[in-house]
Amino acid sequence: MAYKITENCAACGSCIDECPVGAISEGDIYKIDPNSCIDCGACADACPMGAIEQA
């Protein structure tokens, strides 16, 4: 199951460098490509806003 970024995203960038497969793209609210996500949870652990959850 892939992770998703909720509307609580502050676009701080903390999650981008933590993703080992580059599944996160920048924007006003960042997005995770569900086809690339390997469900490792590194992004969720790195998010200071708690804005990343399992889809």
Secondary structure, DSSP 8 states (H G I E B T S, - for coil): --EEE-TT-----TTGGG-TT--EE-SSS-EE-TTT-----HHHHH-TT--EEE-
